[in-house]
Amino acid sequence: MEKLSDSSKAKIYTGLCIFSWAFIPVVAKLGQIDLDNHQFLFWSSLISFITLFSITLLSGKIGHFKEYDKKAILNAVFLGFLGAYLYYIFLYFGYAQAKGLEVLILQYTWPIFVVIFAYFFINEKLTLSRIIALMFGFVGILIILTKGDIFSISFDKIKINLIVLIGASFYAIFSVLGKKANYEQFTMVTIFFFTATIASFFSMIIFSDFKTLTIDSLFPVFLNGIFINGISYVFWFKALKYGKVSSVAQAVFFVPILSSVFLLLIFNERFLLIYLVGFIFILLSNLLVQNKDKIKNIVVEE
């Protein structure tokens, strides 16, 4: 890839990320045929940690761990607990208990929550365009939760989806607070998944049981641990290195579209037209936020 332009490299690495992350709903469902969400997250996190630590070691970045003081370590551990443990433990629970398409759409509401938490945590202005984006997003959430019938709201029916939304909010907090984290990326992500491994081990022991991998769960767990939550992070950082952050981030919204195709093909899930309506509202919300940030970045660069 030496002869390729930075723009081309960014597109290739972004494409690899999109393709990898699109399999999250599939491996989450397949991996939890014999495992629950605690067991699945433990084994996936352990494999992710081993993969990322190996990459950090082989890339010669292992020395960067010495740059972490106690405060930096605690901050990285806290971020890892939010973004690599709490987010995934709720997300995997959702995929195990609810329809994959519903969970997938709700999973990608986290950029909406980012706008809210950025206002409270890092004092980003809540502009009119962002308020409109929030309105679109919450309409989309309401459509998905009620399947278009707002008078049929029952917390028994939407409890699982609410858990997914809570997980998405944790990832939003992780993203906002992570914006302040100025650490070397490979070592930081390694700490994230080390934290998730420890946290998921204890939650597995407390809320579930220790269970070894079965033949059926072996492939999805290793696929998730090595590529989807492991090497894909390397692709992501490469994409950010060679491309504009706004352009790379906006391309991620192709993930739920590709994931939907995989769910329909592999699990033959029933597609409701109302899902498409809700997804359009959420997508418009995310695009409004992304385009606003993109314009801001262009003005700064000029």
Protein Blocks (a to p, Z undefined) as FASTA:
>chain_A
ZZpcfklmmmmmmmmmmmmmmmmmmmmmmmmmmbcfklmmmmmmmmmmmmmmmmmmmnop
mmmmmmpcfklmmmmmmmmmmmmmmmmmmmmmmmmmmcfklmmmmmmmmmmmmmmmmmmm
nopacdfklmmmmmmmmmmmmmmmnnopaklgcfklmmmmmmmmmmmmmmmmmmmmmmmp
ccdfklmmmmmmmmmmmmmmmmmmmmmccddddfklmmmmmmmmmmmmmmmmmmmmmmmm
mmcfklmmmmmmmmmmmmmmmmmmmnopacdfklmmmmmmmmmmmmmmmmmmmmmmmmmm
ZZ
